Amino acid sequence: MRVTNGNIMNNYLHNLNRNLGNMQKYQNQLSTGKEITRPSDEPFLATRAMNLQTSIDRNDQYLRNTADYIRWKGVTDSALGDMTDILQRVRELTVYGANGTLAPDDMEAIAQEMGQNIEALAQIGNTNYDGRYVLAGQMTTAPPFSVTGNMLSYAGDSGELSRELSENVTMTANISGDRIMDGGTESLGATLETIMDRLTSGDSGALSSDSIARLDE
C-alpha cells in the first residue's frame, strides 16, 4: 500500500482531533467535578450513576418521612398525656360532686371548673403540628373538636395517616379522635354533658351511682 503525504496528514489530523477531544473531555471533568456529563460518555457508568442517585433520593425521602413520623408521634403523645391529666381531674371533680353533703354553691363551683376542663379537652384535642391537626384522622385541615353548650363533639374521621419509613415498611403515625371519644356505652362527650347536668341540678346520687362508672369506662 502506497503511503502518500495526504494519508500521513489525514492520520495526523485524525489523531490530533482525537487528542483534542480527550483533552476537552478531561477539562470538562475537572471544571464540573463530574466524570460523566451525558449518558453517551459512558453508558454503563451513566446507568449505574443514575441508579445510585435514585437510591440516594429514595433514602433521603425515607429520612424525611422518619423525621416527620417521630415529630408527629411526639406531638400526639404530648396531647394525649395532657388530655389524660384533664380527665383525671374531671374524675376527681365528679367524685367530689357525688359527696351528697355539698351546698348548692359548692356544686356550682365544681360545675364551673368542669366546664373549663371540657373546653380544655377541646383545645388540646385541636393540637396541630405543621398546620395539621394530629387527632383529626385524615381530615387534618380543620379543628376536629368543639364544645357546644356542655357537649364535647368530634368532627374528624377515623382515617389513618401512614409513613413509609423504609422499603416495604409502612407505619401508622396518627391516632384519630374518635378513639378518644369512644366510651363503649356512650361517647365521652355525652358522659361529660350528663355530669354537667347533674352537677348543676345537684343530683349527687346519680353522679355516685352512674356517672363515675361511665367516666371510668
Backbone torsions as a table, in degrees:
resi	resn	phi	psi	omega
1	MET	NA	129.4	-178.6
2	ARG	-83.1	123.7	179.8
3	VAL	-96.7	115.3	-178.7
4	THR	-99.6	168.7	175.5
5	ASN	-60.7	-32.7	178.1
6	GLY	-64.7	-41.6	177.4
7	ASN	-61.4	-44.7	-179.3
8	ILE	-62.0	-43.3	-179.0
9	MET	-66.0	-40.9	179.8
10	ASN	-63.7	-42.9	178.6
11	ASN	-64.1	-40.2	179.7
12	TYR	-62.7	-45.9	-179.7
13	LEU	-64.9	-38.8	178.8
14	HIS	-62.0	-47.1	-179.9
15	ASN	-66.3	-37.8	179.2
16	LEU	-64.1	-44.4	178.7
17	ASN	-63.9	-38.9	178.4
18	ARG	-64.3	-42.7	178.3
19	ASN	-65.5	-39.8	177.3
20	LEU	-63.7	-38.2	177.8
21	GLY	-64.3	-42.5	177.7
22	ASN	-64.5	-40.4	179.4
23	MET	-63.0	-41.2	178.2
24	GLN	-64.7	-37.6	178.0
25	LYS	-61.3	-46.5	-178.6
26	TYR	-68.9	-35.2	176.6
27	GLN	-64.0	-40.1	177.1
28	ASN	-63.4	-40.0	178.9
29	GLN	-64.5	-40.4	178.7
30	LEU	-67.3	-41.3	-175.8
31	SER	-75.2	-33.7	-178.0
32	THR	-94.5	-19.7	-175.7
33	GLY	75.1	13.5	-178.0
34	LYS	-121.2	132.0	178.7
35	GLU	-74.9	-31.4	-178.3
36	ILE	-122.2	124.8	177.9
37	THR	-107.7	-19.8	175.6
38	ARG	-149.6	150.9	-175.4
39	PRO	-54.0	-32.1	-176.4
40	SER	-68.1	-17.4	178.4
41	ASP	-61.7	-51.8	179.5
42	GLU	-148.5	87.8	-174.9
43	PRO	-52.2	-42.8	-178.5
44	PHE	-66.4	-49.2	179.3
45	LEU	-65.1	-35.5	179.0
46	ALA	-63.1	-41.2	178.5
47	THR	-64.1	-42.9	178.8
48	ARG	-64.6	-39.7	-179.7
49	ALA	-65.3	-41.9	179.5
50	MET	-66.2	-39.0	177.6
51	ASN	-65.2	-39.5	178.5
52	LEU	-65.6	-41.6	179.2
53	GLN	-64.3	-39.2	177.1
54	THR	-61.6	-41.9	178.5
55	SER	-65.1	-40.9	178.1
56	ILE	-62.8	-45.8	179.4
57	ASP	-60.7	-40.3	-179.7
58	ARG	-66.4	-41.4	178.8
59	ASN	-67.9	-36.4	175.5
60	ASP	-60.9	-39.8	178.3
61	GLN	-66.8	-38.9	176.5
62	TYR	-61.3	-39.8	178.2
63	LEU	-63.7	-42.7	177.8
64	ARG	-64.3	-41.9	178.7
65	ASN	-62.3	-41.7	-179.0
66	THR	-66.4	-42.8	178.5
67	ALA	-62.4	-42.2	178.5
68	ASP	-65.2	-40.6	179.2
69	TYR	-61.0	-45.7	-178.1
70	ILE	-64.5	-44.2	-179.9
71	ARG	-65.7	-41.8	179.3
72	TRP	-60.6	-46.0	179.9
73	LYS	-64.6	-36.2	179.3
74	GLY	-65.3	-43.9	178.2
75	VAL	-64.8	-41.9	179.5
76	THR	-63.5	-44.4	-179.4
77	ASP	-60.8	-41.7	179.3
78	SER	-64.6	-42.8	179.9
79	ALA	-63.9	-43.5	-179.8
80	LEU	-65.9	-36.5	177.1
81	GLY	-63.9	-41.9	178.7
82	ASP	-65.7	-39.7	179.2
83	MET	-65.9	-37.6	177.5
84	THR	-62.7	-42.5	178.0
85	ASP	-60.5	-41.9	-179.9
86	ILE	-66.5	-41.9	179.7
87	LEU	-65.5	-32.4	175.0
88	GLN	-64.9	-39.6	176.4
89	ARG	-67.0	-38.4	176.8
90	VAL	-59.3	-41.9	179.3
91	ARG	-65.4	-41.7	178.2
92	GLU	-59.0	-43.1	179.7
93	LEU	-65.4	-38.2	179.3
94	THR	-65.1	-43.9	177.3
95	VAL	-62.2	-40.9	178.7
96	TYR	-64.2	-41.3	179.5
97	GLY	-68.7	-21.9	179.9
98	ALA	-83.2	5.7	-175.8
99	ASN	-57.4	-44.6	179.7
100	GLY	91.2	-9.1	-179.1
101	THR	-115.4	9.3	-176.1
102	LEU	-83.2	148.0	175.6
103	ALA	-77.5	159.9	178.5
104	PRO	-54.7	-38.8	179.3
105	ASP	-62.9	-37.1	178.2
106	ASP	-65.4	-42.7	178.6
107	MET	-63.5	-38.1	179.0
108	GLU	-66.0	-39.8	178.3
109	ALA	-63.9	-40.3	177.5
110	ILE	-64.3	-41.2	-179.8
111	ALA	-62.8	-39.0	179.2
112	GLN	-64.0	-45.0	178.5
113	GLU	-66.6	-35.9	178.1
114	MET	-61.5	-43.1	178.5
115	GLY	-61.6	-39.1	178.0
116	GLN	-64.5	-36.8	178.3
117	ASN	-68.8	-36.8	177.2
118	ILE	-63.9	-42.5	176.5
119	GLU	-62.3	-40.0	-180.0
120	ALA	-64.9	-37.3	177.1
121	LEU	-60.0	-41.8	178.7
122	ALA	-65.5	-42.9	-179.4
123	GLN	-62.5	-44.4	179.4
124	ILE	-69.9	-36.6	177.2
125	GLY	-62.0	-20.7	178.5
126	ASN	-97.1	21.2	175.4
127	THR	-58.7	136.0	178.5
128	ASN	-125.6	155.3	176.5
129	TYR	-128.8	121.4	178.2
130	ASP	56.5	38.6	177.7
131	GLY	81.1	5.1	-179.8
132	ARG	-117.8	135.3	-179.0
133	TYR	-80.2	118.2	-167.1
134	VAL	-73.9	-21.5	-177.2
135	LEU	-106.3	17.0	-173.7
136	ALA	-96.1	10.4	-174.7
137	GLY	71.9	-131.2	177.1
138	GLN	-92.5	-6.1	-179.2
139	MET	-92.3	65.2	-167.6
140	THR	-83.2	-1.7	-175.2
141	THR	-93.4	-7.7	-178.2
142	ALA	-129.1	144.4	178.2
143	PRO	-58.4	127.4	-175.4
144	PRO	-83.6	-24.7	-174.6
145	PHE	-108.9	145.0	176.2
146	SER	-152.0	162.5	177.5
147	VAL	-125.0	123.9	175.2
148	THR	-120.9	116.0	-172.0
149	GLY	68.6	-117.0	174.4
150	ASN	-115.0	13.5	-175.6
151	MET	-97.5	118.8	173.2
152	LEU	-83.9	123.2	-176.1
153	SER	-123.1	154.8	178.8
154	TYR	-121.3	128.4	-176.8
155	ALA	-117.0	8.0	176.7
156	GLY	-82.7	-164.0	176.2
157	ASP	-123.8	-172.7	-178.1
158	SER	-104.1	17.3	-176.0
159	GLY	-68.4	151.9	179.4
160	GLU	-101.5	145.0	173.7
161	LEU	-110.6	119.0	-175.4
162	SER	-108.9	152.6	175.2
163	ARG	-128.4	131.2	175.7
164	GLU	-85.9	111.0	-173.0
165	LEU	-93.6	-22.6	171.7
166	SER	-163.1	179.5	-176.0
167	GLU	-60.2	123.6	179.6
168	ASN	63.6	18.8	176.7
169	VAL	-122.6	106.9	-178.8
170	THR	-123.4	133.6	-178.7
171	MET	-128.9	147.5	177.4
172	THR	-78.1	131.0	-174.9
173	ALA	-97.2	-19.9	-168.7
174	ASN	-117.7	165.1	168.1
175	ILE	-125.2	123.7	-176.5
176	SER	-83.3	149.8	-175.4
177	GLY	-64.4	-21.9	180.0
178	ASP	-65.6	-25.4	176.6
179	ARG	-70.9	-31.2	176.6
180	ILE	-72.0	-39.1	-175.5
181	MET	-77.1	-21.7	-176.3
182	ASP	-71.7	109.1	-179.0
183	GLY	-106.2	13.0	-179.7
184	GLY	86.1	-94.0	-179.0
185	THR	-65.0	-43.9	177.7
186	GLU	-146.6	165.9	-177.6
187	SER	-72.5	159.0	175.9
188	LEU	-58.1	-40.0	179.1
189	GLY	-59.8	-43.3	179.6
190	ALA	-66.5	-39.3	178.8
191	THR	-62.1	-45.5	-179.6
192	LEU	-65.4	-39.0	179.0
193	GLU	-63.8	-41.9	179.2
194	THR	-65.0	-40.2	177.6
195	ILE	-60.4	-43.9	178.7
196	MET	-61.0	-43.6	179.1
197	ASP	-60.9	-41.5	-177.5
198	ARG	-72.8	-32.0	175.5
199	LEU	-67.2	-45.4	-177.6
200	THR	-69.9	-27.1	178.5
201	SER	-91.3	-5.7	179.3
202	GLY	75.6	22.2	-177.1
203	ASP	-85.3	74.4	-178.2
204	SER	-68.4	-29.6	-179.9
205	GLY	-62.8	-44.0	179.6
206	ALA	-69.0	-34.1	176.0
207	LEU	-61.4	-41.9	-177.6
208	SER	-71.7	-43.8	-172.1
209	SER	-85.0	-20.0	-171.9
210	ASP	-133.4	-48.8	-169.1
211	SER	-66.2	-39.3	-178.4
212	ILE	-63.3	-42.6	-179.9
213	ALA	-65.3	-41.0	179.1
214	ARG	-65.8	-38.6	179.0
215	LEU	-65.5	-42.3	177.5
216	ASP	-61.6	-38.6	179.7
217	GLU	-65.2	NA	NA
